[in-house]
Amino acid sequence: MTPEAVIQAIEVALSTQLALLQIAYLSEEEFLAIKQPDASAVWVRSQIEMGAVKEIEVGRMGASIRSGVLKLFVHTGPSHVRQAAQIAGQCEALLRRKSLSGVEMGEPQTKRQENKRHQQETLLVQCAFLAY
């Protein structure tokens, strides 16, 4: 799978699933286009980091496995910390050992980050993936 195909598969699945849960979602590209996000709103943005590609022998043509990490940042104002924790849990459930159009997700983990500059609380949901 090409990096572009991996990104598209993940972003389509995320935007569809988060829309069903009525959670605001921004891809990395959409987030970078915004000058100043709304500090009082609750929203999720993604960042996809590609890892190494490993060639494997399967049949005459061979195959490759691409690894990487999906990072979801759950942003919220200081008064919505409980809601952010609930959304992070929903994001974990969406990803936990799921297959997203050929991208196999691993076991997600969540940790808290402070964003003092924007006076926001951010929960980071990270999940490793393999794409075939």
VMD Tcl script that builds the backbone (N, CA, C; Angstrom):
set m [mol new atoms 396]
animate dup $m
set s [atomselect $m all]
$s set {name element resname resid chain x y z} {
  {N N MET 1 A 0.835 -1.184 0.000}
  {CA C MET 1 A 0.000 0.000 0.000}
  {C C MET 1 A 0.878 1.245 0.000}
  {N N THR 2 A 0.542 2.198 -0.795}
  {CA C THR 2 A 1.309 3.443 -0.833}
  {C C THR 2 A 0.972 4.291 0.401}
  {N N PRO 3 A 1.850 5.223 0.775}
  {CA C PRO 3 A 1.534 6.107 1.900}
  {C C PRO 3 A 0.217 6.858 1.692}
  {N N GLU 4 A -0.035 7.295 0.466}
  {CA C GLU 4 A -1.269 8.024 0.173}
  {C C GLU 4 A -2.497 7.149 0.383}
  {N N ALA 5 A -2.410 5.876 -0.028}
  {CA C ALA 5 A -3.535 4.942 0.149}
  {C C ALA 5 A -3.774 4.655 1.627}
  {N N VAL 6 A -2.702 4.555 2.411}
  {CA C VAL 6 A -2.824 4.333 3.858}
  {C C VAL 6 A -3.523 5.526 4.503}
  {N N ILE 7 A -3.060 6.731 4.181}
  {CA C ILE 7 A -3.652 7.948 4.751}
  {C C ILE 7 A -5.123 8.051 4.382}
  {N N GLN 8 A -5.448 7.802 3.125}
  {CA C GLN 8 A -6.834 7.895 2.682}
  {C C GLN 8 A -7.714 6.871 3.401}
  {N N ALA 9 A -7.239 5.636 3.518}
  {CA C ALA 9 A -8.025 4.588 4.179}
  {C C ALA 9 A -8.315 4.965 5.629}
  {N N ILE 10 A -7.304 5.458 6.328}
  {CA C ILE 10 A -7.476 5.821 7.736}
  {C C ILE 10 A -8.401 7.021 7.870}
  {N N GLU 11 A -8.167 8.071 7.073}
  {CA C GLU 11 A -8.961 9.291 7.207}
  {C C GLU 11 A -10.425 9.090 6.818}
  {N N VAL 12 A -10.686 8.296 5.797}
  {CA C VAL 12 A -12.076 8.024 5.410}
  {C C VAL 12 A -12.791 7.271 6.529}
  {N N ALA 13 A -12.127 6.248 7.067}
  {CA C ALA 13 A -12.738 5.473 8.149}
  {C C ALA 13 A -12.982 6.337 9.380}
  {N N LEU 14 A -11.997 7.152 9.749}
  {CA C LEU 14 A -12.153 8.011 10.926}
  {C C LEU 14 A -13.261 9.036 10.742}
  {N N SER 15 A -13.264 9.720 9.610}
  {CA C SER 15 A -14.271 10.763 9.409}
  {C C SER 15 A -15.674 10.166 9.406}
  {N N THR 16 A -15.826 8.986 8.824}
  {CA C THR 16 A -17.137 8.330 8.788}
  {C C THR 16 A -17.581 7.917 10.189}
  {N N GLN 17 A -16.699 7.235 10.910}
  {CA C GLN 17 A -17.060 6.733 12.241}
  {C C GLN 17 A -17.270 7.863 13.252}
  {N N LEU 18 A -16.417 8.879 13.217}
  {CA C LEU 18 A -16.573 9.990 14.168}
  {C C LEU 18 A -17.806 10.823 13.845}
  {N N ALA 19 A -18.171 10.936 12.569}
  {CA C ALA 19 A -19.397 11.650 12.199}
  {C C ALA 19 A -20.620 10.927 12.761}
  {N N LEU 20 A -20.599 9.591 12.733}
  {CA C LEU 20 A -21.710 8.823 13.305}
  {C C LEU 20 A -21.843 9.072 14.806}
  {N N LEU 21 A -20.706 9.327 15.464}
  {CA C LEU 21 A -20.719 9.615 16.905}
  {C C LEU 21 A -20.921 11.105 17.189}
  {N N GLN 22 A -21.080 11.890 16.125}
  {CA C GLN 22 A -21.255 13.346 16.213}
  {C C GLN 22 A -20.067 14.017 16.923}
  {N N ILE 23 A -18.864 13.608 16.505}
  {CA C ILE 23 A -17.620 14.175 17.027}
  {C C ILE 23 A -16.944 14.932 15.895}
  {N N ALA 24 A -16.590 16.181 16.134}
  {CA C ALA 24 A -15.918 16.997 15.117}
  {C C ALA 24 A -14.532 16.426 14.843}
  {N N TYR 25 A -14.201 16.241 13.549}
  {CA C TYR 25 A -12.934 15.635 13.148}
  {C C TYR 25 A -12.248 16.505 12.099}
  {N N LEU 26 A -10.936 16.696 12.273}
  {CA C LEU 26 A -10.115 17.403 11.294}
  {C C LEU 26 A -8.938 16.522 10.912}
  {N N SER 27 A -8.723 16.345 9.611}
  {CA C SER 27 A -7.517 15.649 9.174}
  {C C SER 27 A -6.335 16.586 9.428}
  {N N GLU 28 A -5.137 16.050 9.318}
  {CA C GLU 28 A -3.947 16.882 9.543}
  {C C GLU 28 A -3.908 18.058 8.564}
  {N N GLU 29 A -4.280 17.792 7.319}
  {CA C GLU 29 A -4.295 18.837 6.292}
  {C C GLU 29 A -5.299 19.947 6.633}
  {N N GLU 30 A -6.494 19.546 7.084}
  {CA C GLU 30 A -7.520 20.530 7.459}
  {C C GLU 30 A -7.082 21.345 8.672}
  {N N PHE 31 A -6.437 20.681 9.634}
  {CA C PHE 31 A -5.977 21.369 10.838}
  {C C PHE 31 A -4.933 22.421 10.500}
  {N N LEU 32 A -3.998 22.088 9.615}
  {CA C LEU 32 A -2.934 23.030 9.259}
  {C C LEU 32 A -3.479 24.253 8.522}
  {N N ALA 33 A -4.645 24.125 7.881}
  {CA C ALA 33 A -5.249 25.247 7.159}
  {C C ALA 33 A -5.922 26.246 8.100}
  {N N ILE 34 A -6.175 25.842 9.341}
  {CA C ILE 34 A -6.840 26.721 10.312}
  {C C ILE 34 A -5.779 27.525 11.045}
  {N N LYS 35 A -5.971 28.822 11.109}
  {CA C LYS 35 A -5.009 29.679 11.808}
  {C C LYS 35 A -5.096 29.487 13.324}
  {N N GLN 36 A -6.301 29.555 13.873}
  {CA C GLN 36 A -6.495 29.437 15.314}
  {C C GLN 36 A -7.749 28.601 15.573}
  {N N PRO 37 A -7.587 27.353 16.024}
  {CA C PRO 37 A -8.767 26.538 16.297}
  {C C PRO 37 A -9.564 27.084 17.477}
  {N N ASP 38 A -10.836 26.754 17.514}
  {CA C ASP 38 A -11.731 27.187 18.580}
  {C C ASP 38 A -11.328 26.498 19.883}
  {N N ALA 39 A -10.845 27.267 20.837}
  {CA C ALA 39 A -10.351 26.716 22.098}
  {C C ALA 39 A -11.472 26.186 22.982}
  {N N SER 40 A -12.695 26.642 22.772}
  {CA C SER 40 A -13.796 26.205 23.629}
  {C C SER 40 A -14.495 24.952 23.099}
  {N N ALA 41 A -14.227 24.578 21.865}
  {CA C ALA 41 A -14.895 23.421 21.251}
  {C C ALA 41 A -14.146 22.130 21.574}
  {N N VAL 42 A -14.828 21.030 21.404}
  {CA C VAL 42 A -14.222 19.710 21.540}
  {C C VAL 42 A -14.111 19.127 20.140}
  {N N TRP 43 A -12.910 18.716 19.757}
  {CA C TRP 43 A -12.701 18.179 18.418}
  {C C TRP 43 A -11.496 17.255 18.407}
  {N N VAL 44 A -11.410 16.454 17.364}
  {CA C VAL 44 A -10.346 15.465 17.204}
  {C C VAL 44 A -9.608 15.763 15.909}
  {N N ARG 45 A -8.288 15.699 15.968}
  {CA C ARG 45 A -7.498 15.820 14.739}
  {C C ARG 45 A -6.539 14.643 14.654}
  {N N SER 46 A -6.186 14.292 13.446}
  {CA C SER 46 A -5.306 13.136 13.240}
  {C C SER 46 A -3.934 13.569 12.753}
  {N N GLN 47 A -2.964 12.727 13.040}
  {CA C GLN 47 A -1.617 12.868 12.501}
  {C C GLN 47 A -1.129 11.447 12.229}
  {N N ILE 48 A -0.695 11.185 11.023}
  {CA C ILE 48 A -0.260 9.850 10.638}
  {C C ILE 48 A 1.230 9.889 10.358}
  {N N GLU 49 A 1.978 9.069 11.092}
  {CA C GLU 49 A 3.423 8.988 10.913}
  {C C GLU 49 A 3.761 7.647 10.288}
  {N N MET 50 A 4.350 7.698 9.111}
  {CA C MET 50 A 4.722 6.479 8.401}
  {C C MET 50 A 6.038 5.941 8.953}
  {N N GLY 51 A 6.103 4.622 9.054}
  {CA C GLY 51 A 7.321 3.964 9.503}
  {C C GLY 51 A 8.018 3.281 8.345}
  {N N ALA 52 A 8.708 2.224 8.663}
  {CA C ALA 52 A 9.502 1.503 7.668}
  {C C ALA 52 A 8.630 0.605 6.805}
  {N N VAL 53 A 9.165 0.265 5.644}
  {CA C VAL 53 A 8.532 -0.704 4.746}
  {C C VAL 53 A 9.418 -1.936 4.737}
  {N N LYS 54 A 8.810 -3.092 4.955}
  {CA C LYS 54 A 9.557 -4.343 4.954}
  {C C LYS 54 A 9.078 -5.199 3.797}
  {N N GLU 55 A 10.013 -5.627 2.971}
  {CA C GLU 55 A 9.698 -6.503 1.844}
  {C C GLU 55 A 9.658 -7.939 2.349}
  {N N ILE 56 A 8.639 -8.687 1.910}
  {CA C ILE 56 A 8.533 -10.085 2.288}
  {C C ILE 56 A 8.327 -10.919 1.037}
  {N N GLU 57 A 8.659 -12.202 1.118}
  {CA C GLU 57 A 8.493 -13.096 -0.020}
  {C C GLU 57 A 7.174 -13.835 0.100}
  {N N VAL 58 A 6.302 -13.568 -0.853}
  {CA C VAL 58 A 5.019 -14.253 -0.940}
  {C C VAL 58 A 4.774 -14.508 -2.416}
  {N N GLY 59 A 4.856 -15.733 -2.830}
  {CA C GLY 59 A 4.654 -16.033 -4.246}
  {C C GLY 59 A 5.759 -15.468 -5.112}
  {N N ARG 60 A 5.484 -15.328 -6.398}
  {CA C ARG 60 A 6.497 -14.829 -7.335}
  {C C ARG 60 A 6.713 -13.334 -7.215}
  {N N MET 61 A 5.669 -12.574 -6.920}
  {CA C MET 61 A 5.762 -11.111 -6.932}
  {C C MET 61 A 6.271 -10.517 -5.621}
  {N N GLY 62 A 6.131 -11.234 -4.535}
  {CA C GLY 62 A 6.522 -10.683 -3.253}
  {C C GLY 62 A 5.477 -9.700 -2.744}
  {N N ALA 63 A 5.728 -9.128 -1.601}
  {CA C ALA 63 A 4.805 -8.167 -1.005}
  {C C ALA 63 A 5.590 -7.277 -0.059}
  {N N SER 64 A 4.920 -6.276 0.437}
  {CA C SER 64 A 5.564 -5.401 1.409}
  {C C SER 64 A 4.578 -5.061 2.525}
  {N N ILE 65 A 5.136 -4.793 3.691}
  {CA C ILE 65 A 4.344 -4.391 4.853}
  {C C ILE 65 A 4.823 -3.009 5.270}
  {N N ARG 66 A 3.903 -2.078 5.383}
  {CA C ARG 66 A 4.222 -0.713 5.804}
  {C C ARG 66 A 3.726 -0.542 7.237}
  {N N SER 67 A 4.582 -0.007 8.093}
  {CA C SER 67 A 4.182 0.236 9.480}
  {C C SER 67 A 4.051 1.733 9.712}
  {N N GLY 68 A 3.419 2.077 10.815}
  {CA C GLY 68 A 3.281 3.483 11.167}
  {C C GLY 68 A 2.514 3.652 12.460}
  {N N VAL 69 A 2.285 4.908 12.806}
  {CA C VAL 69 A 1.554 5.243 14.027}
  {C C VAL 69 A 0.506 6.291 13.692}
  {N N LEU 70 A -0.709 6.036 14.136}
  {CA C LEU 70 A -1.787 7.010 14.029}
  {C C LEU 70 A -1.892 7.720 15.364}
  {N N LYS 71 A -1.875 9.049 15.327}
  {CA C LYS 71 A -2.055 9.846 16.535}
  {C C LYS 71 A -3.339 10.642 16.392}
  {N N LEU 72 A -4.210 10.512 17.371}
  {CA C LEU 72 A -5.426 11.307 17.435}
  {C C LEU 72 A -5.324 12.234 18.631}
  {N N PHE 73 A -5.468 13.518 18.373}
  {CA C PHE 73 A -5.415 14.523 19.427}
  {C C PHE 73 A -6.844 14.953 19.733}
  {N N VAL 74 A -7.301 14.687 20.945}
  {CA C VAL 74 A -8.638 15.089 21.379}
  {C C VAL 74 A -8.458 16.411 22.125}
  {N N HIS 75 A -8.884 17.504 21.493}
  {CA C HIS 75 A -8.714 18.846 22.050}
  {C C HIS 75 A -9.993 19.286 22.752}
  {N N THR 76 A -9.822 19.954 23.868}
  {CA C THR 76 A -10.971 20.459 24.602}
  {C C THR 76 A -10.548 21.627 25.478}
  {N N GLY 77 A -11.500 22.474 25.776}
  {CA C GLY 77 A -11.257 23.541 26.733}
  {C C GLY 77 A -11.169 22.951 28.133}
  {N N PRO 78 A -10.661 23.708 29.111}
  {CA C PRO 78 A -10.475 23.200 30.469}
  {C C PRO 78 A -11.768 22.692 31.124}
  {N N SER 79 A -12.911 23.194 30.716}
  {CA C SER 79 A -14.164 22.789 31.358}
  {C C SER 79 A -14.771 21.523 30.751}
  {N N HIS 80 A -14.126 20.924 29.759}
  {CA C HIS 80 A -14.679 19.738 29.090}
  {C C HIS 80 A -13.774 18.515 29.217}
  {N N VAL 81 A -13.022 18.409 30.294}
  {CA C VAL 81 A -12.051 17.327 30.430}
  {C C VAL 81 A -12.737 15.961 30.455}
  {N N ARG 82 A -13.855 15.847 31.155}
  {CA C ARG 82 A -14.565 14.568 31.227}
  {C C ARG 82 A -15.058 14.150 29.834}
  {N N GLN 83 A -15.572 15.109 29.074}
  {CA C GLN 83 A -16.047 14.820 27.716}
  {C C GLN 83 A -14.882 14.363 26.832}
  {N N ALA 84 A -13.724 14.986 26.979}
  {CA C ALA 84 A -12.553 14.589 26.194}
  {C C ALA 84 A -12.153 13.151 26.525}
  {N N ALA 85 A -12.225 12.770 27.790}
  {CA C ALA 85 A -11.884 11.403 28.192}
  {C C ALA 85 A -12.871 10.406 27.574}
  {N N GLN 86 A -14.137 10.763 27.525}
  {CA C GLN 86 A -15.134 9.887 26.899}
  {C C GLN 86 A -14.865 9.729 25.406}
  {N N ILE 87 A -14.525 10.837 24.748}
  {CA C ILE 87 A -14.238 10.784 23.307}
  {C C ILE 87 A -12.979 9.968 23.045}
  {N N ALA 88 A -11.953 10.139 23.893}
  {CA C ALA 88 A -10.732 9.339 23.735}
  {C C ALA 88 A -11.052 7.852 23.867}
  {N N GLY 89 A -11.922 7.507 24.789}
  {CA C GLY 89 A -12.338 6.111 24.937}
  {C C GLY 89 A -13.080 5.603 23.708}
  {N N GLN 90 A -13.925 6.454 23.129}
  {CA C GLN 90 A -14.634 6.070 21.902}
  {C C GLN 90 A -13.650 5.888 20.751}
  {N N CYS 91 A -12.634 6.760 20.676}
  {CA C CYS 91 A -11.614 6.633 19.624}
  {C C CYS 91 A -10.835 5.331 19.795}
  {N N GLU 92 A -10.492 4.993 21.038}
  {CA C GLU 92 A -9.803 3.732 21.291}
  {C C GLU 92 A -10.645 2.549 20.798}
  {N N ALA 93 A -11.939 2.579 21.107}
  {CA C ALA 93 A -12.833 1.491 20.695}
  {C C ALA 93 A -12.932 1.395 19.166}
  {N N LEU 94 A -12.898 2.548 18.474}
  {CA C LEU 94 A -12.953 2.541 17.007}
  {C C LEU 94 A -11.718 1.892 16.391}
  {N N LEU 95 A -10.578 2.014 17.076}
  {CA C LEU 95 A -9.308 1.559 16.517}
  {C C LEU 95 A -8.880 0.178 16.988}
  {N N ARG 96 A -9.237 -0.207 18.190}
  {CA C ARG 96 A -8.695 -1.398 18.832}
  {C C ARG 96 A -8.814 -2.643 17.947}
  {N N ARG 97 A -7.645 -3.045 17.405}
  {CA C ARG 97 A -7.512 -4.260 16.592}
  {C C ARG 97 A -8.514 -4.350 15.442}
  {N N LYS 98 A -8.782 -3.208 14.833}
  {CA C LYS 98 A -9.716 -3.143 13.703}
  {C C LYS 98 A -8.947 -3.140 12.389}
  {N N SER 99 A -9.642 -3.514 11.321}
  {CA C SER 99 A -9.103 -3.432 9.976}
  {C C SER 99 A -9.817 -2.289 9.262}
  {N N LEU 100 A -9.049 -1.298 8.801}
  {CA C LEU 100 A -9.604 -0.141 8.098}
  {C C LEU 100 A -9.151 -0.197 6.641}
  {N N SER 101 A -9.908 -0.871 5.803}
  {CA C SER 101 A -9.607 -0.979 4.366}
  {C C SER 101 A -8.175 -1.426 4.096}
  {N N GLY 102 A -7.745 -2.490 4.750}
  {CA C GLY 102 A -6.403 -3.019 4.526}
  {C C GLY 102 A -5.348 -2.506 5.474}
  {N N VAL 103 A -5.711 -1.619 6.372}
  {CA C VAL 103 A -4.789 -1.120 7.387}
  {C C VAL 103 A -5.196 -1.760 8.714}
  {N N GLU 104 A -4.299 -2.562 9.263}
  {CA C GLU 104 A -4.581 -3.291 10.504}
  {C C GLU 104 A -4.093 -2.468 11.694}
  {N N MET 105 A -5.036 -2.098 12.550}
  {CA C MET 105 A -4.706 -1.282 13.712}
  {C C MET 105 A -4.311 -2.184 14.881}
  {N N GLY 106 A -3.473 -1.653 15.758}
  {CA C GLY 106 A -3.028 -2.394 16.933}
  {C C GLY 106 A -3.847 -2.035 18.161}
  {N N GLU 107 A -3.176 -1.974 19.292}
  {CA C GLU 107 A -3.816 -1.665 20.573}
  {C C GLU 107 A -3.552 -0.184 20.905}
  {N N PRO 108 A -4.592 0.655 20.935}
  {CA C PRO 108 A -4.390 2.088 21.201}
  {C C PRO 108 A -4.081 2.375 22.662}
  {N N GLN 109 A -3.392 3.479 22.889}
  {CA C GLN 109 A -3.074 3.953 24.235}
  {C C GLN 109 A -3.373 5.437 24.292}
  {N N THR 110 A -3.840 5.896 25.442}
  {CA C THR 110 A -4.175 7.313 25.614}
  {C C THR 110 A -3.331 7.906 26.724}
  {N N LYS 111 A -2.848 9.135 26.484}
  {CA C LYS 111 A -2.148 9.873 27.533}
  {C C LYS 111 A -2.541 11.342 27.452}
  {N N ARG 112 A -2.362 12.053 28.549}
  {CA C ARG 112 A -2.762 13.452 28.665}
  {C C ARG 112 A -1.593 14.372 28.302}
  {N N GLN 113 A -1.925 15.450 27.579}
  {CA C GLN 113 A -0.938 16.480 27.253}
  {C C GLN 113 A -1.544 17.831 27.589}
  {N N GLU 114 A -0.728 18.728 28.109}
  {CA C GLU 114 A -1.203 20.080 28.371}
  {C C GLU 114 A -0.728 21.003 27.268}
  {N N ASN 115 A -1.612 21.876 26.831}
  {CA C ASN 115 A -1.277 22.868 25.828}
  {C C ASN 115 A -1.481 24.235 26.478}
  {N N LYS 116 A -0.467 24.701 27.191}
  {CA C LYS 116 A -0.593 25.961 27.945}
  {C C LYS 116 A -0.738 27.165 27.016}
  {N N ARG 117 A -0.127 27.080 25.861}
  {CA C ARG 117 A -0.184 28.209 24.926}
  {C C ARG 117 A -1.613 28.526 24.513}
  {N N HIS 118 A -2.405 27.484 24.247}
  {CA C HIS 118 A -3.792 27.679 23.825}
  {C C HIS 118 A -4.781 27.426 24.952}
  {N N GLN 119 A -4.269 27.187 26.175}
  {CA C GLN 119 A -5.092 26.901 27.342}
  {C C GLN 119 A -6.114 25.807 27.046}
  {N N GLN 120 A -5.601 24.707 26.541}
  {CA C GLN 120 A -6.435 23.566 26.210}
  {C C GLN 120 A -5.890 22.317 26.878}
  {N N GLU 121 A -6.774 21.385 27.109}
  {CA C GLU 121 A -6.383 20.042 27.507}
  {C C GLU 121 A -6.391 19.202 26.236}
  {N N THR 122 A -5.415 18.346 26.095}
  {CA C THR 122 A -5.352 17.468 24.932}
  {C C THR 122 A -5.084 16.053 25.406}
  {N N LEU 123 A -5.890 15.131 24.929}
  {CA C LEU 123 A -5.624 13.712 25.147}
  {C C LEU 123 A -5.103 13.148 23.841}
  {N N LEU 124 A -4.006 12.420 23.925}
  {CA C LEU 124 A -3.374 11.829 22.751}
  {C C LEU 124 A -3.668 10.342 22.730}
  {N N VAL 125 A -4.355 9.889 21.678}
  {CA C VAL 125 A -4.622 8.464 21.468}
  {C C VAL 125 A -3.669 8.007 20.369}
  {N N GLN 126 A -2.774 7.090 20.714}
  {CA C GLN 126 A -1.793 6.578 19.732}
  {C C GLN 126 A -2.089 5.115 19.435}
  {N N CYS 127 A -1.918 4.753 18.158}
  {CA C CYS 127 A -2.170 3.372 17.762}
  {C C CYS 127 A -1.244 3.002 16.601}
  {N N ALA 128 A -0.457 1.965 16.793}
  {CA C ALA 128 A 0.410 1.480 15.725}
  {C C ALA 128 A -0.435 0.745 14.684}
  {N N PHE 129 A 0.043 0.750 13.437}
  {CA C PHE 129 A -0.681 0.036 12.380}
  {C C PHE 129 A 0.279 -0.634 11.417}
  {N N LEU 130 A -0.255 -1.626 10.713}
  {CA C LEU 130 A 0.444 -2.290 9.624}
  {C C LEU 130 A -0.462 -2.250 8.400}
  {N N ALA 131 A 0.120 -1.962 7.249}
  {CA C ALA 131 A -0.645 -1.936 5.998}
  {C C ALA 131 A 0.015 -2.913 5.035}
  {N N TYR 132 A -0.798 -3.700 4.368}
  {CA C TYR 132 A -0.293 -4.726 3.447}
  {C C TYR 132 A -0.523 -4.338 2.011}
}
mol reanalyze $m
mol bondsrecalc $m
mol representation Tube
mol addrep $m
